[in-house]
Amino acid sequence: MLVTRDLLKAVFCAVVAASAAVPVCTAARVDVHPQCFEPGGWSLDPQFMDVMGSPYLLAHGLGVRVMDATARVDVPESGEWRVWVRTRKWVDGAGAFRVSIGGKTLPTVFGRGAPEWNWESGGAVRLEKGEVEVRLTDLDGFDGRCAGVVLTQESTPPKGALSPEAQPVAETVRADFVVVGGGLPGTCAAVAAARRGIKVALVQDRPMLGGNASSEIRVWSGGETRYDLVRELRGRFTNSDANLALCDARRMRIVADETNIALRVNTRAFGVEKNADGTIASVKALDLKRNRVVRFEAPLFCDATGDGWVGYWAGADWRMGREAKSEYGESLAPEKADGDTLGASLMWTSVVANAPMEFSAPWAEPHAQGVVAVNGWWNWEYGIHRDMIAEGEAIRDRLLLATYGAFSLAKRRPENTNNALNLCPFLLGKRESRRLLGDWVYSEKDVTSRRPFADAIASGSWGIDLHFDNYKPGVDFLTTCHGTTDHGETYGRYWIPYRSIYSRNVANLFMVGRCFSCTHVGLGGPRVMNTLAQLGVAAGEAAAMCRELGETPRGIYAHGHIRKLQGRLGGEFPGVPDPKLADWRIVDDESEGVKFGKGWQKRHVHYGDQVGEYAHFPGKKAEPAVYPLPVDKEGRYALMGRVPFSYGAKPGSKTVCELTSGGRVETFTIDQAIADGTWRKLGEFDLAPGATLKLLPAKSKGYVVADGFAVVPVSMPRKEDGAVRVCTYNIGWAAGSPTYPGC
């Protein structure tokens, strides 16, 4: 057969037509789903579809009218068609838009009707058979929303949402392990399992991975990293930093390179199918780009949705809200159980232009409750006393109103004339909602007593960090944090057990991220993303072991495979030293014999990754710190160093070190700002018993930390001429320098 260019073009067009999102048509009705539109400047928002029934288009222009959204539909017959638009009025004074059908603008201004989701009539329009355009035109740039358009020849409005539930399954994906949710925990679970050779499907409802750590929400990755995979995938920038987009790109590339991962972005799970024994057979999801339902089948599943949706659909035991003090003996819990959770945030920023910038939202100003601001940080938080799932859209909208109102008030001041609102996400940065229950429910005492779990698979250093909406009387969207972080006691490194990451009643379900098995107070410490990502690494490794050994998630614990799992994870665990460090001799800032001169501060590092529990930081006039090096015989040693990661440290720092051994003195400098919590080689030295390492803060500059050092024998001793040899080295802890296994 001769393959011509025209034939290839025809085949290509057929493939595109088959894969594109198309409206659903019948003889008397045409359904135009929101995901069928070319969005223009509108955003497709699926985060509340499990409550309101479908995704919807959102005109999130921060006060600038967004470009039109358009869809092409086939009208099955000529005649008069009644138009219905699913929308709601989210606030008086904003959120309006118009709809055009076949070039004819409907008389109705949408978004000004009822506050509940409903089908608003656009009247009737005569259409000819064939293709016509449906167009949404934003009128103000302030979050008008459309959950679909229906053309019908009936006089009654449609019922309910344009839900994917009624759609047939168009594709089935089979894997060994299905992970739903592409935040850091879910991505870590998928990559860890894939690198052990099993087939993984990773289902994510956004166009990128990272969840709260992505550039869409822009929350920094806090807490201990512990595992190299967490360091590989974490965010590297702090709150609201646009450079988090660089981390998005890196994360996507890493996952794309894993041949064992079938990555499905823009795909929102909406239900499960179960086997007769109550286990999960498959997860059903809506492909938001092609408007079709995809079934994901596997023997093992991982709920990394944050809201615990997969477990909820499967009938897993779950809890939401605060437990009573008596249930788990938690001092920070209330006397009576209630529905309160940690709130959700929208962090927002403005920039200063070199010319006046327009912004006015007088309808939002009363909602600012007197707060005037040009930026909003983590404590712009709402929803503590509301249902974080059922009322998620209302919680998000409350934060939008606070933002627009506070900024509009600020723009009335002359000094803010040139300020422009440049970031305000429409995706909620959630901290807590539904928590699935495992064989162990992690609680306050597990943190405060640092319980040494035999089945530990993760560690944290962040204190119990609970939020309350008591920042200022009369203001309901600003919070304070209380508990055991910067405002109180910290407890050092604590451990999280494997029994908290699998469901106690759905036998083939793991859960990682903030929906792992814990109490409200127990979540307060490990809820930071790096710590939760460790749970993902553990679930991925355990899933691979389940496939290899023919086990269930519970079976890994019940049948004695925990030591093997810990060995695969690497590092030390309670009572189990790191075998890779067997020849290492480590001296920490807390070790016996280490001496600090005046001016040093001992601090708990809640970012984590420090050796031991603390690190020391020098003041302006701090005196030297002296470490006795654990050398028991003369020889050649590699000197290793490790300091905790810090977002605030700037490369170019210089810590001056002086190494003394056998009458020889060697001076070198290290840049401790280029550090990620891993061991790094500082050099090789001839050392003898009695050797010391001295840090000289008075001669140093920038980021200086006294944490952990180690000596590792590398060769036989080398003779030197003369009693004293003084050398100077400049050793940077650059990203490309050797890294070594650490705990």
Salt bridges, closest charged atoms under 4 A:
ASP31 OD1 - ARG29 NE 2.52
ASP45 OD2 - ARG396 NH1 3.14
ASP50 OD2 - ARG268 NH2 2.34
ASP68 OD2 - ARG135 NH1 3.10
ASP92 OD1 - LYS89 NZ 2.81
GLU128 OE2 - ARG126 NE 3.64
GLU131 OE1 - ARG72 NH2 3.01
GLU133 OE2 - ARG72 NH1 3.77
GLU133 OE2 - ARG135 NH2 2.99
ASP143 OD1 - HIS60 ND1 2.55
GLU171 OE2 - ARG264 NH2 2.50
GLU171 OE1 - ARG290 NH2 3.98
GLU171 OE1 - ARG292 NH2 2.98
ASP176 OD1 - ARG547 NH2 3.34
ASP205 OD2 - ARG268 NH1 2.48
GLU216 OE2 - ARG206 NH2 2.74
GLU224 OE2 - ARG493 NE 2.86
ASP228 OD1 - ARG231 NH1 2.89
GLU232 OE2 - ARG195 NH2 2.91
ASP248 OD1 - ARG251 NH1 3.20
ASP257 OD1 - ARG253 NH2 2.77
GLU258 OE2 - ARG195 NE 2.77
GLU273 OE1 - ARG295 NE 2.71
ASP287 OD2 - ARG290 NE 2.83
GLU297 OE1 - ARG174 NE 3.11
ASP307 OD2 - LYS430 NZ 2.83
ASP307 OD1 - ARG514 NH2 3.32
ASP317 OD2 - ARG504 NE 2.92
GLU323 OE2 - ARG435 NH2 2.66
GLU327 OE2 - ARG319 NH2 2.95
ASP338 OD2 - ARG322 NH2 2.54
ASP340 OD2 - ARG322 NH2 3.60
ASP340 OD2 - HIS385 ND1 2.99
GLU365 OE2 - ARG412 NE 2.96
GLU381 OE2 - ARG431 NH1 3.31
GLU381 OE1 - HIS467 ND1 2.68
GLU391 OE2 - ARG386 NH2 2.86
GLU393 OE2 - ARG88 NH1 3.26
GLU393 OE2 - ARG145 NH1 2.88
ASP397 OD2 - ARG88 NH1 3.22
ASP397 OD2 - ARG145 NH1 2.92
ASP397 OD1 - ARG396 NE 2.86
GLU432 OE2 - ARG435 NH1 2.60
GLU432 OE1 - HIS520 ND1 2.84
ASP439 OD2 - ARG554 NE 2.86
ASP446 OD1 - ARG451 NE 2.54
ASP455 OD2 - ARG499 NE 2.80
ASP465 OD1 - HIS467 NE2 3.25
ASP465 OD2 - ARG527 NH2 2.99
ASP469 OD2 - HIS385 NE2 3.03
ASP476 OD1 - ARG398 NH2 2.98
ASP486 OD1 - HIS606 ND1 3.65
GLU541 OE1 - ARG196 NE 2.73
GLU548 OE1 - ARG568 NH2 2.54
GLU551 OE2 - HIS559 ND1 2.83
GLU551 OE2 - HIS561 NE2 3.17
ASP589 OD2 - HIS616 ND1 2.73
ASP609 OD1 - ARG231 NH2 3.78
GLU613 OE2 - ARG450 NH1 2.82
ASP632 OD1 - ARG585 NH1 2.99
GLU658 OE2 - LYS694 NZ 3.95
GLU666 OE2 - ARG725 NH2 3.17
ASP676 OD2 - ARG680 NH2 3.32
GLU684 OE1 - ARG636 NE 3.74
GLU684 OE2 - LYS681 NZ 2.72
ASP686 OD1 - ARG636 NH1 3.11
ASP686 OD2 - ARG718 NH2 3.29
GLU720 OE2 - ARG718 NH1 2.43
GLU720 OE1 - ARG725 NE 3.74
